[in-house]
Amino acid sequence: MNYRHAYHAGNFADVFKHIVLTRAVEYLKRKGKPFRVIDTHAGTGFYDLSSDEAQKTGEWRDGIGKLVEAMVPTEALSLIAPYLDIVARFNPGGGVRFYPGSPTIARELLRGQDRL
């Protein structure tokens, strides 16, 4: 099987996985002790959703594309805000052209004493 994540980056499953990753890292940070994130199946750390690969499938439109435009209830927004903040950092002009992968999301969340 030939799998290239650039065709699927930002799809609904990717968004779900990255929200769970964000929540898990935020939970681990509640303790003062350092920790290490090991992702054995991470793709690259960054995706351009205007690339030929991402445009060919357009899967990101039903994932992160919908989420950034959605009216998210306040209760849910508080749970996913750290994730959305990271996505927004890579898209300072608004919208979503650039999408961070798992390694980038983890790196953005880690403290100085934590490791990736």
Biopython code that builds the backbone (N, CA, C, O; Angstrom):
import numpy as np
from Bio.PDB.StructureBuilder import StructureBuilder

atoms = [
    (1, "MET", "N", (0.838, -1.179, 0.000)),
    (1, "MET", "CA", (0.000, 0.000, 0.000)),
    (1, "MET", "C", (0.884, 1.243, 0.000)),
    (1, "MET", "O", (1.849, 1.333, 0.759)),
    (2, "ASN", "N", (0.552, 2.167, -0.832)),
    (2, "ASN", "CA", (1.275, 3.431, -0.907)),
    (2, "ASN", "C", (0.388, 4.513, -0.299)),
    (2, "ASN", "O", (-0.620, 4.895, -0.893)),
    (3, "TYR", "N", (0.753, 5.001, 0.864)),
    (3, "TYR", "CA", (-0.046, 6.014, 1.555)),
    (3, "TYR", "C", (0.754, 7.297, 1.671)),
    (3, "TYR", "O", (1.878, 7.298, 2.173)),
    (4, "ARG", "N", (0.172, 8.377, 1.208)),
    (4, "ARG", "CA", (0.800, 9.696, 1.351)),
    (4, "ARG", "C", (-0.204, 10.596, 2.047)),
    (4, "ARG", "O", (-1.267, 10.908, 1.509)),
    (5, "HIS", "N", (0.155, 11.004, 3.249)),
    (5, "HIS", "CA", (-0.782, 11.756, 4.080)),
    (5, "HIS", "C", (-1.129, 13.124, 3.508)),
    (5, "HIS", "O", (-2.154, 13.697, 3.877)),
    (6, "ALA", "N", (-0.307, 13.655, 2.623)),
    (6, "ALA", "CA", (-0.583, 14.967, 2.029)),
    (6, "ALA", "C", (-1.945, 14.994, 1.340)),
    (6, "ALA", "O", (-2.545, 16.059, 1.201)),
    (7, "TYR", "N", (-2.439, 13.834, 0.909)),
    (7, "TYR", "CA", (-3.755, 13.757, 0.277)),
    (7, "TYR", "C", (-4.885, 13.813, 1.305)),
    (7, "TYR", "O", (-6.028, 14.103, 0.952)),
    (8, "HIS", "N", (-4.578, 13.540, 2.560)),
    (8, "HIS", "CA", (-5.609, 13.401, 3.590)),
    (8, "HIS", "C", (-5.456, 14.377, 4.756)),
    (8, "HIS", "O", (-6.283, 14.385, 5.667)),
    (9, "ALA", "N", (-4.421, 15.187, 4.734)),
    (9, "ALA", "CA", (-4.155, 16.117, 5.842)),
    (9, "ALA", "C", (-5.345, 17.044, 6.058)),
    (9, "ALA", "O", (-5.898, 17.606, 5.112)),
    (10, "GLY", "N", (-5.721, 17.189, 7.316)),
    (10, "GLY", "CA", (-6.802, 18.097, 7.675)),
    (10, "GLY", "C", (-8.188, 17.517, 7.509)),
    (10, "GLY", "O", (-9.175, 18.226, 7.706)),
    (11, "ASN", "N", (-8.293, 16.231, 7.146)),
    (11, "ASN", "CA", (-9.628, 15.649, 7.011)),
    (11, "ASN", "C", (-10.246, 15.436, 8.395)),
    (11, "ASN", "O", (-9.592, 15.687, 9.407)),
    (12, "PHE", "N", (-11.502, 14.976, 8.445)),
    (12, "PHE", "CA", (-12.198, 14.885, 9.730)),
    (12, "PHE", "C", (-11.478, 13.982, 10.722)),
    (12, "PHE", "O", (-11.462, 14.276, 11.917)),
    (13, "ALA", "N", (-10.880, 12.884, 10.248)),
    (13, "ALA", "CA", (-10.167, 11.978, 11.147)),
    (13, "ALA", "C", (-8.892, 12.626, 11.677)),
    (13, "ALA", "O", (-8.536, 12.434, 12.839)),
    (14, "ASP", "N", (-8.214, 13.384, 10.843)),
    (14, "ASP", "CA", (-7.008, 14.100, 11.249)),
    (14, "ASP", "C", (-7.352, 15.138, 12.316)),
    (14, "ASP", "O", (-6.647, 15.270, 13.317)),
    (15, "VAL", "N", (-8.432, 15.866, 12.093)),
    (15, "VAL", "CA", (-8.872, 16.879, 13.060)),
    (15, "VAL", "C", (-9.182, 16.215, 14.395)),
    (15, "VAL", "O", (-8.756, 16.702, 15.442)),
    (16, "PHE", "N", (-9.919, 15.111, 14.367)),
    (16, "PHE", "CA", (-10.257, 14.393, 15.596)),
    (16, "PHE", "C", (-8.991, 13.947, 16.322)),
    (16, "PHE", "O", (-8.854, 14.153, 17.528)),
    (17, "LYS", "N", (-8.068, 13.335, 15.581)),
    (17, "LYS", "CA", (-6.805, 12.861, 16.164)),
    (17, "LYS", "C", (-6.022, 14.015, 16.784)),
    (17, "LYS", "O", (-5.465, 13.868, 17.872)),
    (18, "HIS", "N", (-5.973, 15.145, 16.112)),
    (18, "HIS", "CA", (-5.204, 16.287, 16.615)),
    (18, "HIS", "C", (-5.870, 16.950, 17.814)),
    (18, "HIS", "O", (-5.180, 17.475, 18.686)),
    (19, "ILE", "N", (-7.191, 16.934, 17.872)),
    (19, "ILE", "CA", (-7.878, 17.452, 19.064)),
    (19, "ILE", "C", (-7.583, 16.545, 20.254)),
    (19, "ILE", "O", (-7.308, 17.031, 21.351)),
    (20, "VAL", "N", (-7.637, 15.233, 20.045)),
    (20, "VAL", "CA", (-7.314, 14.290, 21.128)),
    (20, "VAL", "C", (-5.861, 14.468, 21.564)),
    (20, "VAL", "O", (-5.582, 14.485, 22.763)),
    (21, "LEU", "N", (-4.939, 14.601, 20.625)),
    (21, "LEU", "CA", (-3.530, 14.839, 20.950)),
    (21, "LEU", "C", (-3.383, 16.102, 21.790)),
    (21, "LEU", "O", (-2.679, 16.105, 22.800)),
    (22, "THR", "N", (-4.042, 17.161, 21.375)),
    (22, "THR", "CA", (-3.963, 18.430, 22.101)),
    (22, "THR", "C", (-4.499, 18.283, 23.515)),
    (22, "THR", "O", (-3.876, 18.753, 24.467)),
    (23, "ARG", "N", (-5.645, 17.637, 23.663)),
    (23, "ARG", "CA", (-6.235, 17.445, 24.994)),
    (23, "ARG", "C", (-5.315, 16.588, 25.871)),
    (23, "ARG", "O", (-5.154, 16.873, 27.058)),
    (24, "ALA", "N", (-4.714, 15.548, 25.298)),
    (24, "ALA", "CA", (-3.828, 14.671, 26.073)),
    (24, "ALA", "C", (-2.588, 15.423, 26.547)),
    (24, "ALA", "O", (-2.197, 15.299, 27.708)),
    (25, "VAL", "N", (-1.972, 16.196, 25.669)),
    (25, "VAL", "CA", (-0.778, 16.959, 26.053)),
    (25, "VAL", "C", (-1.138, 18.008, 27.099)),
    (25, "VAL", "O", (-0.400, 18.194, 28.067)),
    (26, "GLU", "N", (-2.251, 18.689, 26.916)),
    (26, "GLU", "CA", (-2.671, 19.689, 27.904)),
    (26, "GLU", "C", (-2.912, 19.038, 29.266)),
    (26, "GLU", "O", (-2.603, 19.635, 30.298)),
    (27, "TYR", "N", (-3.454, 17.834, 29.280)),
    (27, "TYR", "CA", (-3.674, 17.122, 30.536)),
    (27, "TYR", "C", (-2.340, 16.761, 31.195)),
    (27, "TYR", "O", (-2.176, 16.933, 32.403)),
    (28, "LEU", "N", (-1.393, 16.266, 30.406)),
    (28, "LEU", "CA", (-0.086, 15.908, 30.955)),
    (28, "LEU", "C", (0.639, 17.122, 31.537)),
    (28, "LEU", "O", (1.415, 16.989, 32.484)),
    (29, "LYS", "N", (0.391, 18.280, 30.981)),
    (29, "LYS", "CA", (1.053, 19.500, 31.460)),
    (29, "LYS", "C", (0.530, 19.963, 32.817)),
    (29, "LYS", "O", (1.121, 20.850, 33.433)),
    (30, "ARG", "N", (-0.559, 19.380, 33.285)),
    (30, "ARG", "CA", (-1.088, 19.765, 34.605)),
    (30, "ARG", "C", (-0.103, 19.435, 35.726)),
    (30, "ARG", "O", (-0.063, 20.116, 36.751)),
    (31, "LYS", "N", (0.680, 18.397, 35.523)),
    (31, "LYS", "CA", (1.718, 18.049, 36.491)),
    (31, "LYS", "C", (2.980, 18.810, 36.129)),
    (31, "LYS", "O", (3.205, 19.133, 34.962)),
    (32, "GLY", "N", (3.785, 19.091, 37.108)),
    (32, "GLY", "CA", (5.025, 19.815, 36.852)),
    (32, "GLY", "C", (6.118, 18.973, 36.224)),
    (32, "GLY", "O", (7.093, 19.508, 35.697)),
    (33, "LYS", "N", (5.960, 17.654, 36.277)),
    (33, "LYS", "CA", (7.015, 16.773, 35.778)),
    (33, "LYS", "C", (7.088, 16.795, 34.253)),
    (33, "LYS", "O", (6.065, 16.890, 33.574)),
    (34, "PRO", "N", (8.313, 16.706, 33.722)),
    (34, "PRO", "CA", (8.462, 16.649, 32.266)),
    (34, "PRO", "C", (7.961, 15.314, 31.712)),
    (34, "PRO", "O", (7.895, 14.313, 32.425)),
    (35, "PHE", "N", (7.619, 15.325, 30.457)),
    (35, "PHE", "CA", (7.183, 14.109, 29.774)),
    (35, "PHE", "C", (7.695, 14.137, 28.340)),
    (35, "PHE", "O", (8.204, 15.151, 27.864)),
    (36, "ARG", "N", (7.550, 13.011, 27.669)),
    (36, "ARG", "CA", (8.011, 12.877, 26.286)),
    (36, "ARG", "C", (6.832, 12.423, 25.425)),
    (36, "ARG", "O", (6.062, 11.550, 25.825)),
    (37, "VAL", "N", (6.699, 13.017, 24.252)),
    (37, "VAL", "CA", (5.695, 12.600, 23.271)),
    (37, "VAL", "C", (6.413, 11.782, 22.207)),
    (37, "VAL", "O", (7.382, 12.244, 21.604)),
    (38, "ILE", "N", (5.934, 10.568, 21.984)),
    (38, "ILE", "CA", (6.491, 9.700, 20.953)),
    (38, "ILE", "C", (5.355, 9.336, 20.007)),
    (38, "ILE", "O", (4.383, 8.699, 20.414)),
    (39, "ASP", "N", (5.474, 9.730, 18.772)),
    (39, "ASP", "CA", (4.454, 9.444, 17.759)),
    (39, "ASP", "C", (5.092, 8.561, 16.702)),
    (39, "ASP", "O", (5.870, 9.035, 15.875)),
    (40, "THR", "N", (4.765, 7.289, 16.730)),
    (40, "THR", "CA", (5.410, 6.333, 15.827)),
    (40, "THR", "C", (4.854, 6.360, 14.408)),
    (40, "THR", "O", (5.431, 5.759, 13.502)),
    (41, "HIS", "N", (3.735, 7.055, 14.211)),
    (41, "HIS", "CA", (3.116, 7.062, 12.887)),
    (41, "HIS", "C", (2.879, 8.474, 12.354)),
    (41, "HIS", "O", (2.019, 8.681, 11.499)),
    (42, "ALA", "N", (3.627, 9.425, 12.850)),
    (42, "ALA", "CA", (3.449, 10.811, 12.406)),
    (42, "ALA", "C", (3.922, 10.980, 10.971)),
    (42, "ALA", "O", (4.882, 10.350, 10.527)),
    (43, "GLY", "N", (3.223, 11.841, 10.271)),
    (43, "GLY", "CA", (3.666, 12.226, 8.930)),
    (43, "GLY", "C", (4.594, 13.418, 9.070)),
    (43, "GLY", "O", (5.262, 13.576, 10.093)),
    (44, "THR", "N", (4.638, 14.248, 8.055)),
    (44, "THR", "CA", (5.450, 15.455, 8.152)),
    (44, "THR", "C", (4.770, 16.421, 9.110)),
    (44, "THR", "O", (3.607, 16.234, 9.469)),
    (45, "GLY", "N", (5.471, 17.417, 9.507)),
    (45, "GLY", "CA", (4.940, 18.329, 10.511)),
    (45, "GLY", "C", (4.111, 19.466, 9.977)),
    (45, "GLY", "O", (3.592, 20.268, 10.753)),
    (46, "PHE", "N", (3.974, 19.557, 8.657)),
    (46, "PHE", "CA", (3.331, 20.743, 8.101)),
    (46, "PHE", "C", (2.804, 20.434, 6.702)),
    (46, "PHE", "O", (3.478, 19.776, 5.909)),
    (47, "TYR", "N", (1.606, 20.908, 6.406)),
    (47, "TYR", "CA", (0.991, 20.645, 5.102)),
    (47, "TYR", "C", (0.444, 21.930, 4.499)),
    (47, "TYR", "O", (-0.130, 22.767, 5.197)),
    (48, "ASP", "N", (0.629, 22.071, 3.202)),
    (48, "ASP", "CA", (0.051, 23.182, 2.455)),
    (48, "ASP", "C", (-1.223, 22.655, 1.802)),
    (48, "ASP", "O", (-1.165, 21.832, 0.888)),
    (49, "LEU", "N", (-2.365, 23.131, 2.275)),
    (49, "LEU", "CA", (-3.635, 22.624, 1.774)),
    (49, "LEU", "C", (-3.981, 23.148, 0.380)),
    (49, "LEU", "O", (-5.000, 22.769, -0.198)),
    (50, "SER", "N", (-3.133, 24.016, -0.150)),
    (50, "SER", "CA", (-3.320, 24.444, -1.539)),
    (50, "SER", "C", (-2.465, 23.607, -2.495)),
    (50, "SER", "O", (-2.441, 23.861, -3.699)),
    (51, "SER", "N", (-1.765, 22.609, -1.951)),
    (51, "SER", "CA", (-0.916, 21.744, -2.784)),
    (51, "SER", "C", (-1.775, 20.898, -3.723)),
    (51, "SER", "O", (-2.974, 20.723, -3.502)),
    (52, "ASP", "N", (-1.148, 20.382, -4.762)),
    (52, "ASP", "CA", (-1.859, 19.516, -5.709)),
    (52, "ASP", "C", (-2.459, 18.306, -5.009)),
    (52, "ASP", "O", (-3.584, 17.905, -5.310)),
    (53, "GLU", "N", (-1.706, 17.718, -4.068)),
    (53, "GLU", "CA", (-2.192, 16.529, -3.360)),
    (53, "GLU", "C", (-3.451, 16.840, -2.554)),
    (53, "GLU", "O", (-4.450, 16.128, -2.657)),
    (54, "ALA", "N", (-3.402, 17.895, -1.762)),
    (54, "ALA", "CA", (-4.552, 18.250, -0.923)),
    (54, "ALA", "C", (-5.748, 18.669, -1.768)),
    (54, "ALA", "O", (-6.892, 18.374, -1.422)),
    (55, "GLN", "N", (-5.488, 19.346, -2.858)),
    (55, "GLN", "CA", (-6.575, 19.790, -3.730)),
    (55, "GLN", "C", (-7.197, 18.622, -4.503)),
    (55, "GLN", "O", (-8.381, 18.653, -4.839)),
    (56, "LYS", "N", (-6.400, 17.607, -4.778)),
    (56, "LYS", "CA", (-6.910, 16.466, -5.544)),
    (56, "LYS", "C", (-8.052, 15.771, -4.812)),
    (56, "LYS", "O", (-9.063, 15.431, -5.427)),
    (57, "THR", "N", (-7.903, 15.556, -3.507)),
    (57, "THR", "CA", (-8.966, 14.894, -2.744)),
    (57, "THR", "C", (-9.916, 15.904, -2.108)),
    (57, "THR", "O", (-11.116, 15.651, -2.002)),
    (58, "GLY", "N", (-9.384, 17.040, -1.688)),
    (58, "GLY", "CA", (-10.213, 18.055, -1.032)),
    (58, "GLY", "C", (-10.771, 17.616, 0.309)),
    (58, "GLY", "O", (-11.700, 18.238, 0.824)),
    (59, "GLU", "N", (-10.217, 16.550, 0.886)),
    (59, "GLU", "CA", (-10.742, 16.019, 2.144)),
    (59, "GLU", "C", (-10.697, 17.035, 3.274)),
    (59, "GLU", "O", (-11.540, 17.002, 4.171)),
    (60, "TRP", "N", (-9.732, 17.930, 3.243)),
    (60, "TRP", "CA", (-9.586, 18.920, 4.308)),
    (60, "TRP", "C", (-10.808, 19.833, 4.398)),
    (60, "TRP", "O", (-11.092, 20.383, 5.462)),
    (61, "ARG", "N", (-11.526, 19.995, 3.299)),
    (61, "ARG", "CA", (-12.696, 20.885, 3.306)),
    (61, "ARG", "C", (-13.785, 20.381, 4.250)),
    (61, "ARG", "O", (-14.511, 21.179, 4.844)),
    (62, "ASP", "N", (-13.901, 19.051, 4.391)),
    (62, "ASP", "CA", (-14.896, 18.473, 5.298)),
    (62, "ASP", "C", (-14.341, 18.246, 6.695)),
    (62, "ASP", "O", (-15.039, 17.725, 7.565)),
    (63, "GLY", "N", (-13.100, 18.631, 6.912)),
    (63, "GLY", "CA", (-12.476, 18.515, 8.229)),
    (63, "GLY", "C", (-12.198, 19.886, 8.797)),
    (63, "GLY", "O", (-13.104, 20.561, 9.285)),
    (64, "ILE", "N", (-10.934, 20.302, 8.733)),
    (64, "ILE", "CA", (-10.539, 21.594, 9.293)),
    (64, "ILE", "C", (-11.228, 22.745, 8.569)),
    (64, "ILE", "O", (-11.491, 23.781, 9.180)),
    (65, "GLY", "N", (-11.524, 22.586, 7.286)),
    (65, "GLY", "CA", (-12.209, 23.634, 6.539)),
    (65, "GLY", "C", (-13.565, 23.970, 7.124)),
    (65, "GLY", "O", (-13.927, 25.142, 7.228)),
    (66, "LYS", "N", (-14.321, 22.945, 7.507)),
    (66, "LYS", "CA", (-15.636, 23.170, 8.123)),
    (66, "LYS", "C", (-15.503, 23.680, 9.547)),
    (66, "LYS", "O", (-16.260, 24.551, 9.976)),
    (67, "LEU", "N", (-14.539, 23.136, 10.279)),
    (67, "LEU", "CA", (-14.411, 23.504, 11.689)),
    (67, "LEU", "C", (-14.056, 24.973, 11.870)),
    (67, "LEU", "O", (-14.607, 25.628, 12.754)),
    (68, "VAL", "N", (-13.160, 25.502, 11.067)),
    (68, "VAL", "CA", (-12.758, 26.901, 11.252)),
    (68, "VAL", "C", (-13.874, 27.866, 10.884)),
    (68, "VAL", "O", (-13.848, 29.026, 11.294)),
    (69, "GLU", "N", (-14.847, 27.405, 10.120)),
    (69, "GLU", "CA", (-15.970, 28.262, 9.745)),
    (69, "GLU", "C", (-17.211, 28.015, 10.591)),
    (69, "GLU", "O", (-18.192, 28.749, 10.472)),
    (70, "ALA", "N", (-17.185, 26.996, 11.439)),
    (70, "ALA", "CA", (-18.367, 26.605, 12.213)),
    (70, "ALA", "C", (-18.609, 27.537, 13.397)),
    (70, "ALA", "O", (-17.686, 28.143, 13.939)),
    (71, "MET", "N", (-19.860, 27.627, 13.771)),
    (71, "MET", "CA", (-20.247, 28.318, 14.997)),
    (71, "MET", "C", (-20.205, 27.264, 16.108)),
    (71, "MET", "O", (-21.187, 26.559, 16.341)),
    (72, "VAL", "N", (-19.083, 27.166, 16.775)),
    (72, "VAL", "CA", (-18.873, 26.137, 17.793)),
    (72, "VAL", "C", (-19.444, 26.631, 19.119)),
    (72, "VAL", "O", (-19.128, 27.743, 19.544)),
    (73, "PRO", "N", (-20.289, 25.819, 19.788)),
    (73, "PRO", "CA", (-20.819, 26.222, 21.094)),
    (73, "PRO", "C", (-19.685, 26.514, 22.079)),
    (73, "PRO", "O", (-18.624, 25.892, 22.017)),
    (74, "THR", "N", (-19.916, 27.456, 22.979)),
    (74, "THR", "CA", (-18.897, 27.906, 23.924)),
    (74, "THR", "C", (-18.284, 26.754, 24.710)),
    (74, "THR", "O", (-17.069, 26.712, 24.903)),
    (75, "GLU", "N", (-19.119, 25.815, 25.168)),
    (75, "GLU", "CA", (-18.610, 24.691, 25.971)),
    (75, "GLU", "C", (-17.616, 23.864, 25.156)),
    (75, "GLU", "O", (-16.567, 23.473, 25.668)),
    (76, "ALA", "N", (-17.937, 23.601, 23.911)),
    (76, "ALA", "CA", (-17.043, 22.818, 23.050)),
    (76, "ALA", "C", (-15.822, 23.634, 22.652)),
    (76, "ALA", "O", (-14.716, 23.101, 22.558)),
    (77, "LEU", "N", (-16.020, 24.916, 22.420)),
    (77, "LEU", "CA", (-14.909, 25.772, 22.004)),
    (77, "LEU", "C", (-13.807, 25.796, 23.057)),
    (77, "LEU", "O", (-12.624, 25.825, 22.717)),
    (78, "SER", "N", (-14.187, 25.784, 24.327)),
    (78, "SER", "CA", (-13.169, 25.800, 25.379)),
    (78, "SER", "C", (-12.320, 24.526, 25.344)),
    (78, "SER", "O", (-11.156, 24.550, 25.742)),
    (79, "LEU", "N", (-12.888, 23.426, 24.876)),
    (79, "LEU", "CA", (-12.147, 22.164, 24.795)),
    (79, "LEU", "C", (-11.199, 22.111, 23.603)),
    (79, "LEU", "O", (-10.148, 21.474, 23.672)),
    (80, "ILE", "N", (-11.564, 22.772, 22.518)),
    (80, "ILE", "CA", (-10.750, 22.682, 21.300)),
    (80, "ILE", "C", (-9.953, 23.952, 21.012)),
    (80, "ILE", "O", (-9.218, 24.011, 20.026)),
    (81, "ALA", "N", (-10.093, 24.962, 21.863)),
    (81, "ALA", "CA", (-9.401, 26.240, 21.631)),
    (81, "ALA", "C", (-7.889, 26.094, 21.482)),
    (81, "ALA", "O", (-7.324, 26.715, 20.581)),
    (82, "PRO", "N", (-7.197, 25.303, 22.317)),
    (82, "PRO", "CA", (-5.738, 25.185, 22.130)),
    (82, "PRO", "C", (-5.371, 24.652, 20.737)),
    (82, "PRO", "O", (-4.401, 25.108, 20.131)),
    (83, "TYR", "N", (-6.133, 23.705, 20.246)),
    (83, "TYR", "CA", (-5.908, 23.159, 18.899)),
    (83, "TYR", "C", (-6.160, 24.226, 17.833)),
    (83, "TYR", "O", (-5.337, 24.419, 16.938)),
    (84, "LEU", "N", (-7.293, 24.914, 17.930)),
    (84, "LEU", "CA", (-7.618, 25.948, 16.943)),
    (84, "LEU", "C", (-6.620, 27.098, 16.987)),
    (84, "LEU", "O", (-6.311, 27.694, 15.955)),
    (85, "ASP", "N", (-6.117, 27.410, 18.172)),
    (85, "ASP", "CA", (-5.105, 28.468, 18.295)),
    (85, "ASP", "C", (-3.838, 28.111, 17.519)),
    (85, "ASP", "O", (-3.238, 28.968, 16.869)),
    (86, "ILE", "N", (-3.439, 26.852, 17.591)),
    (86, "ILE", "CA", (-2.245, 26.413, 16.861)),
    (86, "ILE", "C", (-2.479, 26.512, 15.357)),
    (86, "ILE", "O", (-1.625, 27.013, 14.626)),
    (87, "VAL", "N", (-3.619, 26.042, 14.901)),
    (87, "VAL", "CA", (-3.933, 26.137, 13.469)),
    (87, "VAL", "C", (-3.925, 27.601, 13.035)),
    (87, "VAL", "O", (-3.390, 27.931, 11.976)),
    (88, "ALA", "N", (-4.510, 28.476, 13.843)),
    (88, "ALA", "CA", (-4.580, 29.905, 13.506)),
    (88, "ALA", "C", (-3.193, 30.544, 13.445)),
    (88, "ALA", "O", (-2.957, 31.427, 12.620)),
    (89, "ARG", "N", (-2.267, 30.104, 14.316)),
    (89, "ARG", "CA", (-0.902, 30.650, 14.303)),
    (89, "ARG", "C", (-0.217, 30.467, 12.956)),
    (89, "ARG", "O", (0.600, 31.295, 12.551)),
    (90, "PHE", "N", (-0.545, 29.392, 12.269)),
    (90, "PHE", "CA", (0.070, 29.113, 10.975)),
    (90, "PHE", "C", (-0.707, 29.724, 9.812)),
    (90, "PHE", "O", (-0.317, 29.590, 8.652)),
    (91, "ASN", "N", (-1.800, 30.391, 10.135)),
    (91, "ASN", "CA", (-2.637, 31.041, 9.127)),
    (91, "ASN", "C", (-2.995, 32.445, 9.589)),
    (91, "ASN", "O", (-4.171, 32.738, 9.806)),
    (92, "PRO", "N", (-2.003, 33.321, 9.743)),
    (92, "PRO", "CA", (-2.257, 34.648, 10.311)),
    (92, "PRO", "C", (-3.210, 35.505, 9.487)),
    (92, "PRO", "O", (-3.788, 36.457, 10.011)),
    (93, "GLY", "N", (-3.381, 35.187, 8.218)),
    (93, "GLY", "CA", (-4.301, 35.951, 7.380)),
    (93, "GLY", "C", (-5.739, 35.464, 7.477)),
    (93, "GLY", "O", (-6.615, 35.968, 6.774)),
    (94, "GLY", "N", (-5.986, 34.483, 8.346)),
    (94, "GLY", "CA", (-7.313, 33.891, 8.466)),
    (94, "GLY", "C", (-7.458, 32.695, 7.539)),
    (94, "GLY", "O", (-6.555, 32.379, 6.765)),
    (95, "GLY", "N", (-8.582, 32.050, 7.627)),
    (95, "GLY", "CA", (-8.813, 30.857, 6.815)),
    (95, "GLY", "C", (-7.869, 29.742, 7.209)),
    (95, "GLY", "O", (-7.306, 29.741, 8.304)),
    (96, "VAL", "N", (-7.703, 28.801, 6.309)),
    (96, "VAL", "CA", (-6.789, 27.697, 6.594)),
    (96, "VAL", "C", (-6.149, 27.215, 5.290)),
    (96, "VAL", "O", (-6.740, 26.452, 4.526)),
    (97, "ARG", "N", (-4.941, 27.680, 5.068)),
    (97, "ARG", "CA", (-4.150, 27.193, 3.935)),
    (97, "ARG", "C", (-3.087, 26.221, 4.429)),
    (97, "ARG", "O", (-2.799, 25.215, 3.781)),
    (98, "PHE", "N", (-2.513, 26.533, 5.578)),
    (98, "PHE", "CA", (-1.448, 25.699, 6.128)),
    (98, "PHE", "C", (-1.983, 24.917, 7.314)),
    (98, "PHE", "O", (-2.687, 25.457, 8.168)),
    (99, "TYR", "N", (-1.636, 23.632, 7.354)),
    (99, "TYR", "CA", (-2.150, 22.764, 8.412)),
    (99, "TYR", "C", (-0.995, 22.067, 9.122)),
    (99, "TYR", "O", (-0.205, 21.367, 8.489)),
    (100, "PRO", "N", (-0.895, 22.259, 10.442)),
    (100, "PRO", "CA", (0.173, 21.597, 11.196)),
    (100, "PRO", "C", (-0.132, 20.118, 11.406)),
    (100, "PRO", "O", (-1.265, 19.745, 11.710)),
    (101, "GLY", "N", (0.880, 19.288, 11.243)),
    (101, "GLY", "CA", (0.742, 17.865, 11.519)),
    (101, "GLY", "C", (1.008, 17.577, 12.991)),
    (101, "GLY", "O", (1.306, 18.488, 13.764)),
    (102, "SER", "N", (0.900, 16.325, 13.370)),
    (102, "SER", "CA", (1.063, 15.924, 14.771)),
    (102, "SER", "C", (2.369, 16.399, 15.404)),
    (102, "SER", "O", (2.336, 16.914, 16.522)),
    (103, "PRO", "N", (3.527, 16.248, 14.733)),
    (103, "PRO", "CA", (4.767, 16.697, 15.372)),
    (103, "PRO", "C", (4.775, 18.197, 15.655)),
    (103, "PRO", "O", (5.287, 18.635, 16.685)),
    (104, "THR", "N", (4.215, 18.971, 14.752)),
    (104, "THR", "CA", (4.181, 20.421, 14.950)),
    (104, "THR", "C", (3.220, 20.790, 16.063)),
    (104, "THR", "O", (3.526, 21.653, 16.885)),
    (105, "ILE", "N", (2.066, 20.149, 16.101)),
    (105, "ILE", "CA", (1.097, 20.422, 17.162)),
    (105, "ILE", "C", (1.708, 20.086, 18.514)),
    (105, "ILE", "O", (1.613, 20.876, 19.454)),
    (106, "ALA", "N", (2.332, 18.924, 18.616)),
    (106, "ALA", "CA", (2.964, 18.539, 19.883)),
    (106, "ALA", "C", (4.051, 19.535, 20.269)),
    (106, "ALA", "O", (4.116, 19.968, 21.420)),
    (107, "ARG", "N", (4.903, 19.898, 19.316)),
    (107, "ARG", "CA", (5.990, 20.842, 19.603)),
    (107, "ARG", "C", (5.444, 22.179, 20.096)),
    (107, "ARG", "O", (6.004, 22.775, 21.016)),
    (108, "GLU", "N", (4.375, 22.645, 19.502)),
    (108, "GLU", "CA", (3.780, 23.922, 19.901)),
    (108, "GLU", "C", (3.231, 23.878, 21.323)),
    (108, "GLU", "O", (3.179, 24.906, 21.998)),
    (109, "LEU", "N", (2.826, 22.710, 21.776)),
    (109, "LEU", "CA", (2.214, 22.572, 23.102)),
    (109, "LEU", "C", (3.215, 22.292, 24.217)),
    (109, "LEU", "O", (2.944, 22.584, 25.382)),
    (110, "LEU", "N", (4.366, 21.729, 23.867)),
    (110, "LEU", "CA", (5.312, 21.296, 24.893)),
    (110, "LEU", "C", (5.982, 22.469, 25.598)),
    (110, "LEU", "O", (6.176, 23.545, 25.034)),
    (111, "ARG", "N", (6.320, 22.213, 26.844)),
    (111, "ARG", "CA", (7.071, 23.185, 27.642)),
    (111, "ARG", "C", (8.564, 22.932, 27.429)),
    (111, "ARG", "O", (8.942, 21.961, 26.773)),
    (112, "GLY", "N", (9.398, 23.787, 27.971)),
    (112, "GLY", "CA", (10.844, 23.657, 27.811)),
    (112, "GLY", "C", (11.409, 22.351, 28.318)),
    (112, "GLY", "O", (12.371, 21.836, 27.747)),
    (113, "GLN", "N", (10.835, 21.798, 29.381)),
    (113, "GLN", "CA", (11.357, 20.562, 29.973)),
    (113, "GLN", "C", (10.806, 19.299, 29.303)),
    (113, "GLN", "O", (11.297, 18.202, 29.568)),
    (114, "ASP", "N", (9.806, 19.436, 28.449)),
    (114, "ASP", "CA", (9.211, 18.286, 27.774)),
    (114, "ASP", "C", (9.979, 17.979, 26.489)),
    (114, "ASP", "O", (10.709, 18.827, 25.975)),
    (115, "ARG", "N", (9.809, 16.771, 25.982)),
    (115, "ARG", "CA", (10.538, 16.350, 24.789)),
    (115, "ARG", "C", (9.603, 15.736, 23.763)),
    (115, "ARG", "O", (8.565, 15.159, 24.089)),
    (116, "LEU", "N", (10.013, 15.885, 22.503)),
    (116, "LEU", "CA", (9.285, 15.287, 21.387)),
    (116, "LEU", "C", (10.183, 14.252, 20.747)),
    (116, "LEU", "O", (9.788, 13.607, 19.776)),
]
sb = StructureBuilder()
sb.init_structure("model")
sb.init_model(0)
sb.init_chain("A")
sb.init_seg("    ")
for serial, (resi, resn, name, xyz) in enumerate(atoms, 1):
    if name == "N":
        sb.init_residue(resn, " ", resi, " ")
    sb.init_atom(name, np.array(xyz, "f"), 0.0, 1.0, " ", f" {name:<3s}", serial, name[0])
structure = sb.get_structure()
